């Protein structure tokens, strides 16, 4: 796995005279002043959260949100996004007012240059040019520019078109007029810098598509055209807005609604609130929230306002109609379970937790959102009695199920965490370390593979848990069945963090949970079953970066005195093409158990030489859809998936 590196050039401070100082001395000359582009390139994580896949796409979101702000304020109706064929660059074009190109009165540079080079330069501070906006601090465009290998801006306004280019945040020339032109708008082309994001820079068309589709639902009347780099063009336009979006989300998640219709509210007064939600048969809840058109995956005060309104309204209806269940208390979690909600608010002066805008912090918004939703929801429940009773029945059933499963969950949790090594699975070969941050567990396929892994491991920090055959498909099983399943139960016991309502991340005994299966189709299937279990019942382990996939070799290639390891058939062919001397001898491993302990250690277990793939969730909706479609009870979606991709399969390993 290639490591990403950040190469930064830092200018030394300029002084009138330079004096020699001893190594390690700390004086005034030790203080460096990084401004603008230099500071962004030196500390990109401060502005985009990191130089991983999320940070890479954040550059596109910054430019996209500027175009969406034109839409929000009534100045644009269409956005076109075009991905380069190699996925390394992207163009975002809107038909808004066009960024001003005249000289800034104090900076004495064209305004468009100021926007893309000066941190804190923007038109969204006074509330006059933009009433609502996702961009607030005047740094987004400049940050995207600073972290781009190449960025080019084309502006249409005032009867003409202008263009200016930048290289790693620095203008490569003056703003030049291209000629006369009709209409107005802005087009921004950016190519993220491989010096920042690593050599294999590539924007993901699926991630882009998901964000663009969501934007089209959030803004009624907005037309978004997406060119994915393959010649395929897709148009998103949704006249019904988030009411239509809710229906799409419920359909994608694959769990039907438990009541007819859905709750929908649109309040025009500030803060503008638009919300739609319904209860489904799912065992979890899903809330998709947005502030000024920007997704807030970490929630915030606006989501708290919705939760407050939800809990108080449903409890009030139950009390008024004497529907409170006997012998069990109803919690907010019981009320929320199965609910799918879309919440969009527009705040004049939003306070986000960071530049990445993942969470809203305005304290006053909680009461404002609750005040907008609660009376409307109480009225809706009372006017739709059959719907309200279906919702209450679902809430009560959830509360009773929670009470029934708590004892089972606590029993599993007690056996895993809080009792030291008592109750640990008999097949677990534990490590001696008691420090979870230094400990890792390999969940391996079969006793023979477990035997090789036990002999090849580092006993101090590496634990081995062998599994017997293919595990239960957790997508088609209830919590009680999962707990009763011996193999999955052993995993929960070994991890020590509990499961379900009693899950406690502090009890996790290993900070690296590594799924180590054979490098064949059966191994991939077992790994998929385990990932399904972790996603459905221990999702926080994935969200917090604790779950990994081991990458054992499938082939050993000996050429003379050299030995190569191939992960798959494609890798094998690459190795063979590169060997021009000597006759290669190829050995295909039937399984991990066939490897000598030393071989398994050197190729797969040793932290200095192994290859691990960290499991993450980039798009909750897409992940949920994939798990449900490919692992759920409905076989038709799997059949459709196979038929669509059958031409892509060169050979099947069966």
C-alpha positions in Angstrom: 0.0 0.0 0.0 1.5 3.3 -1.1 2.0 5.8 1.7 0.7 9.3 1.2 3.3 12.0 1.7 3.1 15.8 2.0 5.8 17.9 0.5 5.9 21.5 1.6 8.2 24.3 0.9 8.5 26.8 3.8 10.0 30.2 3.4 12.4 31.3 6.1 11.5 34.6 7.8 13.1 37.6 6.3 15.3 39.7 8.6 17.4 42.8 8.0 20.6 41.1 9.2 21.4 37.4 9.8 23.4 36.2 12.7 24.7 32.7 13.3 23.0 30.9 16.1 23.9 27.6 17.7 22.0 24.5 16.8 18.9 24.0 19.0 18.9 27.7 20.0 15.4 29.2 20.5 15.2 33.0 19.8 13.3 35.4 17.6 14.7 33.9 14.4 13.2 30.6 15.3 9.7 32.0 14.7 8.4 31.3 11.3 5.5 33.3 9.9 3.4 31.3 7.4 0.8 33.2 5.5 -2.0 32.3 3.1 -0.9 29.5 0.7 2.1 28.5 2.8 0.0 27.9 6.0 -2.6 25.9 4.1 0.0 23.6 2.5 1.9 23.2 5.7 -1.2 22.3 7.8 -3.9 21.1 5.3 -5.7 19.1 8.0 -6.7 22.3 9.8 -8.7 23.3 6.7 -9.9 20.1 5.1 -9.7 17.6 8.0 -6.8 15.6 6.5 -5.2 14.5 3.3 -7.2 11.2 3.0 -10.1 10.5 0.6 -12.5 12.8 2.6 -10.0 15.7 2.5 -9.5 15.2 -1.3 -13.2 15.4 -2.0 -13.5 18.4 0.3 -11.7 20.5 -2.3 -14.6 19.8 -4.7 -17.2 20.4 -2.0 -15.7 23.9 -1.3 -16.1 24.9 -5.0 -19.5 23.2 -5.3 -20.9 24.9 -2.2 -20.0 28.3 -3.7 -22.1 27.5 -6.8 -24.9 26.2 -4.6 -24.8 29.5 -2.6 -25.7 31.2 -5.8 -28.7 28.9 -6.1 -29.8 29.4 -2.5 -29.9 33.1 -3.0 -31.8 33.0 -6.3 -29.0 33.9 -8.7 -28.4 30.5 -10.4 -30.5 27.5 -11.5 -28.0 25.1 -13.1 -24.7 23.5 -12.1 -22.6 21.3 -14.4 -19.9 19.1 -13.0 -17.4 17.4 -15.3 -14.8 14.8 -14.1 -11.6 14.3 -16.1 -11.3 10.9 -17.8 -8.4 10.1 -15.4 -10.4 11.3 -12.4 -7.6 13.5 -11.4 -9.3 16.8 -12.2 -12.8 18.3 -12.0 -14.7 21.3 -13.5 -17.6 22.9 -11.6 -19.6 25.4 -13.6 -22.7 27.5 -12.6 -24.9 30.1 -14.3 -24.8 32.5 -11.3 -23.6 36.1 -11.2 -20.0 35.4 -11.9 -17.2 36.3 -9.5 -16.3 40.0 -9.8 -13.1 40.7 -11.8 -12.7 44.4 -11.1 -10.0 45.6 -8.8 -10.6 45.3 -5.1 -10.5 48.8 -3.5 -8.0 48.0 -0.8 -6.1 44.9 -2.0 -5.6 46.4 -5.5 -5.9 43.1 -7.2 -8.8 41.7 -9.2 -11.5 40.4 -6.8 -11.4 36.9 -8.4 -7.7 36.7 -7.5 -8.4 37.8 -4.0 -11.1 35.2 -3.5 -8.7 32.4 -4.6 -5.6 33.6 -2.8 -6.5 35.5 0.3 -7.8 33.6 3.4 -10.7 35.7 4.7 -11.7 37.2 1.3 -15.3 36.6 0.4 -18.7 38.1 -0.2 -20.6 36.4 2.6 -19.7 38.5 5.6 -22.1 41.4 5.5 -25.3 39.4 4.7 -26.0 41.7 1.7 -24.6 39.7 -1.2 -25.7 36.4 0.3 -28.5 36.1 2.8 -27.8 32.3 3.4 -24.7 30.5 2.5 -22.7 27.4 3.3 -19.4 29.3 2.9 -18.8 31.6 5.8 -15.2 32.3 6.5 -13.9 33.3 3.0 -11.3 30.6 3.0 -12.8 27.7 1.1 -11.9 28.8 -2.4 -8.4 29.8 -1.3 -7.8 26.5 0.5 -9.0 24.5 -2.6 -6.6 26.6 -4.7 -3.6 26.2 -2.3 -4.0 22.4 -2.3 -4.4 22.1 -6.1 -1.6 21.4 -8.5 -3.6 23.5 -11.0 -6.7 25.6 -10.7 -8.3 27.7 -13.4 -11.2 30.1 -13.1 -13.4 31.4 -16.0 -15.9 34.1 -15.3 -18.8 35.4 -17.5 -20.3 38.7 -16.6 -20.9 42.2 -17.7 -20.9 41.2 -21.4 -17.5 39.5 -21.4 -15.5 36.5 -20.3 -12.3 36.5 -18.2 -9.9 33.8 -17.1 -7.0 33.4 -14.6 -4.9 30.4 -13.7 -3.1 29.3 -10.5 -0.3 26.8 -9.8 -0.3 25.5 -6.2 -2.2 28.6 -5.1 0.0 31.2 -6.9 -1.3 33.1 -9.9 0.6 32.1 -13.1 -0.4 35.3 -14.8 -2.8 38.2 -14.8 -6.6 38.0 -15.3 -7.1 38.1 -19.1 -10.2 38.9 -21.0 -11.1 36.2 -23.5 -13.6 38.3 -25.4 -17.3 39.3 -25.4 -19.8 36.8 -24.1 -23.5 36.6 -23.2 -24.9 35.5 -19.9 -23.1 35.1 -16.5 -21.6 32.4 -14.4 -18.4 30.9 -13.1 -16.4 27.8 -14.1 -13.7 26.4 -11.8 -11.3 23.7 -12.9 -9.1 22.2 -10.2 -6.6 19.3 -10.1 -5.7 18.3 -6.5 -1.9 18.3 -5.8 -0.2 14.9 -5.6 2.4 16.5 -3.4 -0.3 16.8 -0.8 -2.6 13.9 -1.5 -0.1 11.3 -2.8 0.7 10.1 -6.2 -2.5 8.2 -6.8 -4.8 11.2 -6.7 -8.3 10.1 -8.0 -11.7 11.6 -7.3 -14.4 9.0 -6.9 -17.3 9.4 -9.3 -19.7 7.5 -7.0 -18.9 9.9 -4.1 -19.4 12.9 -6.4 -22.6 11.5 -7.8 -24.1 10.9 -4.3 -23.3 14.5 -3.2 -24.7 16.0 -6.4 -27.9 14.0 -6.2 -28.4 15.0 -2.6 -27.9 18.7 -3.6 -30.6 18.4 -6.3 -33.1 17.1 -3.7 -32.3 19.8 -1.2 -32.8 22.7 -3.6 -36.1 22.6 -5.5 -35.7 23.7 -9.1 -32.0 23.2 -9.2 -30.7 21.3 -12.2 -27.4 19.5 -11.9 -25.6 17.8 -14.8 -22.9 15.3 -14.0 -20.3 14.1 -16.6 -18.5 11.2 -14.9 -15.5 11.1 -17.2 -16.6 8.1 -19.2 -18.8 10.1 -21.6 -21.9 9.3 -19.5 -24.0 12.4 -18.7 -26.6 12.3 -15.9 -29.1 15.0 -15.0 -30.6 15.5 -11.5 -33.7 17.5 -11.0 -36.3 17.0 -8.2 -39.2 19.4 -8.1 -40.6 18.0 -4.8 -37.3 18.5 -2.9 -36.7 16.6 0.4 -40.2 15.1 0.4 -39.1 13.2 -2.7 -35.7 12.6 -1.1 -37.3 10.9 1.9 -39.1 8.4 -0.4 -35.8 7.7 -2.2 -33.9 7.1 1.1 -36.6 4.7 2.4 -36.5 2.8 -0.9 -32.7 2.5 -0.9 -32.6 1.3 2.7 -34.9 -1.5 1.8 -37.2 -1.4 4.8 -40.8 -0.4 4.2 -42.7 2.3 6.1 -44.9 1.1 9.0 -47.5 3.8 8.3 -49.1 5.5 5.3 -47.8 8.9 4.3 -45.0 10.9 5.9 -44.6 14.0 8.0 -43.5 17.0 6.0 -43.0 20.6 7.1 -41.6 23.7 5.4 -41.3 26.9 7.4 -40.3 30.0 5.4 -39.5 32.3 8.3 -35.9 32.5 9.6 -34.5 30.2 10.4 -36.0 28.4 7.5 -36.8 24.8 8.4 -37.7 22.0 6.0 -38.1 18.5 7.4 -39.6 15.1 6.3 -39.6 11.8 8.1 -41.3 8.5 8.5 -40.9 5.3 10.5 -39.8 2.1 8.9 -39.3 -1.5 9.8 -35.5 -1.0 10.1 -33.8 -1.6 13.5 -31.8 1.6 13.4 -32.6 5.2 12.6 -31.1 7.4 9.9 -31.0 11.2 10.0 -29.7 13.2 7.1 -29.2 16.8 8.1 -28.1 19.9 6.3 -27.3 23.5 7.1 -27.5 26.1 4.3 -27.3 23.2 1.9 -24.1 21.7 3.5 -24.4 18.1 4.9 -23.7 17.9 8.6 -22.9 14.1 9.2 -21.9 14.8 12.8 -25.2 16.5 13.5 -25.4 19.4 15.9 -27.9 21.7 17.5 -30.4 21.5 14.6 -30.6 17.7 15.0 -31.0 18.1 18.7 -34.0 20.3 18.1 -35.6 17.7 15.9 -35.0 15.0 18.5 -36.5 17.1 21.2 -39.6 17.8 19.1 -39.9 14.1 18.3 -39.7 12.8 21.8 -42.0 15.4 23.3 -44.6 15.1 20.6 -44.9 11.3 20.6 -44.9 11.1 24.4 -47.6 13.8 24.6 -49.7 11.9 22.2 -49.3 8.6 24.1 -50.1 10.3 27.4 -53.1 12.1 26.0 -54.5 8.9 24.6 -53.5 6.7 27.6 -51.2 4.5 25.4 -48.3 4.4 27.8 -47.2 0.7 28.1 -47.2 -1.0 31.5 -44.0 -2.4 32.9 -41.6 -0.7 30.5 -40.4 2.9 30.0 -40.2 4.4 26.6 -36.9 6.2 25.7 -36.0 8.6 22.9 -34.1 5.7 21.3 -37.3 3.6 21.2 -39.1 6.5 19.6 -36.3 7.1 17.0 -35.8 3.5 16.0 -36.7 2.8 12.4 -37.1 6.5 11.6 -35.7 8.0 8.4 -35.5 11.8 8.5 -34.2 14.6 6.3 -33.7 17.9 8.0 -32.6 21.1 6.2 -32.2 24.4 8.0 -31.0 27.8 6.8 -29.3 29.9 9.4 -28.1 33.5 9.0 -24.9 33.2 11.0 -24.2 29.4 11.3 -21.4 28.4 13.7 -19.8 25.2 12.5 -17.4 23.1 14.6 -14.6 23.4 12.0 -13.9 24.5 8.4 -15.1 21.0 7.3 -18.6 22.0 8.6 -19.5 18.6 9.8 -21.4 19.8 12.9 -23.6 22.9 13.7 -22.9 24.5 17.1 -25.4 27.5 17.3 -27.1 26.9 20.7 -30.2 29.0 19.8 -31.0 26.7 16.8 -32.1 23.8 19.1 -35.1 25.8 20.5 -35.9 27.3 17.1 -36.1 24.0 15.3 -38.0 22.4 18.2 -40.4 25.3 18.2 -41.0 25.0 14.5 -41.5 21.2 14.4 -43.2 20.2 17.7 -46.6 21.9 17.3 -46.9 20.8 13.6 -46.0 17.2 14.5 -48.5 17.1 17.4 -51.2 18.4 15.1 -50.3 15.9 12.4 -50.4 13.0 14.9 -53.8 14.0 16.2 -55.2 14.6 12.7 -53.9 11.2 11.4 -55.0 8.8 14.2 -54.4 5.6 12.3 -50.9 6.7 11.4 -50.2 7.8 14.9 -51.4 4.5 16.4 -49.2 2.6 13.9 -46.2 4.7 15.0 -47.0 4.2 18.7 -47.4 0.5 18.3 -44.0 0.4 16.7 -42.5 2.4 19.5 -44.0 0.2 22.2 -42.8 -2.9 20.4 -39.3 -1.5 20.3 -39.3 -0.6 24.0 -40.4 -4.2 24.9 -37.8 -5.7 22.6 -35.1 -3.4 24.1 -36.0 -4.6 27.6 -35.9 -8.2 26.5 -32.6 -8.0 24.7 -30.9 -5.9 27.4 -30.3 -8.9 29.6 -28.8 -10.9 26.7 -26.6 -8.0 25.6 -25.4 -7.5 29.2 -24.6 -11.2 29.5 -22.4 -11.1 26.4 -20.8 -7.8 27.6 -20.1 -9.2 31.0 -18.4 -12.3 29.6 -16.2 -10.2 27.3 -15.4 -7.0 29.2 -15.1 -6.4 32.9 -14.2 -10.0 33.8 -10.6 -10.0 32.7 -9.9 -13.2 30.8 -12.8 -15.2 32.4 -15.4 -16.2 29.8 -13.1 -15.7 26.8 -13.5 -18.2 23.9 -11.5 -21.4 24.4 -10.1 -21.1 20.8 -8.7 -17.7 21.5 -4.9 -17.5 21.6 -4.7 -14.2 23.5 -1.7 -11.8 23.5 0.1 -10.9 26.8 -0.3 -7.2 26.4 -3.0 -5.4 28.4 -2.7 -2.2 26.4 -5.5 -2.2 23.7 -3.6 0.5 21.6 -0.7 -2.0 21.2 -2.9 -5.1 20.8 -4.4 -6.6 17.7 -6.6 -9.6 17.0 -6.5 -11.7 13.8 -9.9 -13.4 13.1 -8.8 -16.3 10.8 -10.5 -18.9 8.7 -10.3 -22.4 10.1 -8.2 -24.3 12.7 -5.4 -25.1 10.3 -4.9 -21.4 9.4 -5.3 -20.6 13.1 -2.5 -23.0 13.9 -0.1 -21.4 11.5 -1.0 -17.9 12.7 -0.5 -18.9 16.3 3.0 -20.1 15.6 3.9 -17.2 13.4 2.5 -14.4 15.5 4.1 -12.0 18.0 2.7 -13.4 21.2 3.1 -10.2 23.1 0.8 -8.0 20.9 -1.1 -10.4 18.5 -4.1 -12.6 19.4 -5.5 -15.2 17.1 -9.2 -16.3 17.0 -10.0 -19.1 14.5 -13.5 -19.5 13.1 -15.2 -22.7 12.0 -16.6 -22.4 8.5 -18.8 -19.6 7.1 -20.4 -17.5 9.8 -24.1 -16.5 10.1 -25.3 -13.8 7.7 -26.1 -11.0 10.1 -28.2 -9.1 7.6 -30.8 -11.8 7.8 -30.6 -12.4 11.6 -32.0 -10.8 14.7 -29.9 -9.7 17.6 -30.9 -12.7 19.6 -29.8 -15.1 16.8 -26.5 -13.2 16.5 -25.9 -13.5 20.2 -26.7 -17.2 20.2 -24.4 -17.9 17.2 -21.3 -19.5 18.6 -18.8 -18.1 16.1 -20.2 -14.5 16.2 -20.6 -14.8 20.0 -17.0 -15.8 20.3 -16.0 -12.6 18.4 -18.0 -10.4 20.7 -16.6 -12.2 23.8 -13.0 -11.8 22.6 -13.4 -8.1 21.6 -14.9 -7.2 25.0 -16.9 -4.2 24.0 -20.4 -5.7 24.2 -23.1 -5.5 21.5 -26.4 -3.8 20.8 -27.7 -1.3 23.4 -24.9 -2.1 25.8 -22.0 -1.5 23.4 -19.2 0.3 25.1 -16.1 1.2 23.0 -14.0 1.6 26.2 -14.2 -2.2 26.7 -12.5 -2.9 23.4 -9.5 -5.2 24.1 -7.8 -4.7 20.7 -7.5 -1.5 18.7 -6.8 -3.4 15.5 -9.4 -6.1 14.5 -7.9 -7.8 11.4 -10.0 -10.1 9.3 -7.6 -12.7 7.8 -9.1 -15.0 5.3 -7.8 -17.1 2.4 -7.1 -15.1 -0.8 -9.8 -16.9 -2.8 -13.6 -16.6 -3.4 -14.5 -18.6 -0.2 -12.2 -16.3 1.8 -13.7 -13.2 0.3 -17.2 -14.5 1.1 -16.3 -15.1 4.7 -14.8 -11.7 5.0 -18.0 -10.2 3.5 -20.1 -12.0 6.1 -17.9 -10.7 8.9 -18.0 -7.1 7.5 -21.8 -7.4 7.3 -21.8 -8.4 11.0 -19.6 -5.6 12.1 -21.5 -3.0 10.0 -24.9 -4.0 11.4 -24.1 -4.8 15.0 -20.7 -3.1 15.8 -20.6 -0.2 13.3 -18.7 2.1 15.7 -15.7 -0.2 15.4 -15.6 0.6 11.6 -16.4 4.3 12.1 -13.5 4.6 14.6 -11.1 2.9 12.3 -10.5 -0.4 14.2 -11.4 -2.9 11.5 -8.9 -4.0 8.9 -8.6 -6.6 6.1 -5.4 -8.6 6.0 -3.9 -9.2 2.6 -2.3 -12.6 2.4 -0.6 -13.6 -0.9 -2.3 -16.0 -3.3 0.9 -16.9 -5.2 4.6 -17.4 -4.5 6.9 -16.7 -7.5 10.5 -17.8 -7.3 12.8 -16.5 -10.1 16.4 -17.6 -9.4 17.3 -16.5 -5.9 14.4 -13.9 -5.8 11.0 -14.5 -4.3 7.9 -12.5 -5.0 4.4 -12.6 -3.5 1.3 -12.0 -5.6 -1.9 -10.9 -4.0 -4.1 -12.0 -6.9 -4.0 -13.1 -10.6 -3.5 -9.5 -11.9 -0.6 -9.0 -9.5 0.9 -12.3 -10.6 0.7 -11.3 -14.3 2.4 -8.0 -13.4 5.2 -9.8 -11.7 5.7 -12.2 -14.6 5.8 -9.4 -17.1 8.6 -7.6 -15.1 10.8 -10.7 -14.9 12.8 -11.0 -18.1 15.5 -13.4 -16.9 15.1 -16.9 -15.5 12.2 -19.2 -15.5 9.6 -18.4 -12.8 8.4 -21.1 -10.5 4.8 -20.4 -9.3 3.1 -21.9 -6.3 -0.6 -21.2 -5.6 -1.6 -21.4 -2.0 -4.8 -23.3 -1.4 -5.2 -21.6 2.0 -3.5 -19.9 4.9 -3.2 -23.2 6.6 -0.9 -24.4 3.8 1.6 -21.7 4.6 4.5 -22.4 6.9 4.3 -20.2 10.0 7.4 -18.3 9.0 5.9 -17.5 5.6 2.7 -16.3 7.1 4.6 -14.2 9.6 6.8 -12.6 6.9 4.0 -11.9 4.4 0.9 -11.2 6.5 1.5 -10.8 10.2 4.7 -8.7 10.6 3.6 -5.0 10.9 6.8 -4.0 9.1 6.1 -6.1 6.0 2.4 -6.8 5.8 -0.3 -5.0 3.9 -3.5 -4.0 5.7 -6.6 -2.3 4.2 -8.5 -0.2 6.7 -12.3 -0.5 6.5 -14.2 2.8 6.4 -17.6 4.1 5.6 -17.4 7.0 3.1 -21.1 7.1 2.2 -23.5 5.7 4.8 -26.4 5.5 2.3 -24.5 3.7 -0.4 -23.0 1.3 2.1 -26.4 0.5 3.6 -27.8 0.0 0.2 -25.0 -2.4 -0.8 -25.3 -4.4 2.4 -29.0 -4.8 2.1 -29.0 -5.6 -1.7 -26.2 -8.1 -1.6 -26.7 -9.7 1.8 -30.5 -9.3 2.4 -33.3 -11.9 2.0 -34.4 -10.5 -1.4 -32.4 -12.4 -4.0 -33.7 -10.4 -7.0 -31.3 -7.5 -6.3 -28.3 -9.9 -6.2 -29.5 -11.5 -9.4 -29.7 -8.0 -11.0 -26.2 -7.2 -9.7 -24.7 -10.3 -11.1 -26.3 -10.0 -14.5 -25.2 -6.3 -14.9 -21.6 -7.2 -14.1 -21.3 -10.6 -15.7 -19.5 -9.2 -18.7 -16.8 -7.8 -16.4 -15.9 -11.2 -15.1 -13.0 -12.7 -17.0 -13.0 -15.9 -15.0 -14.8 -17.3 -11.9 -13.0 -18.9 -9.0 -15.6 -21.6 -8.0 
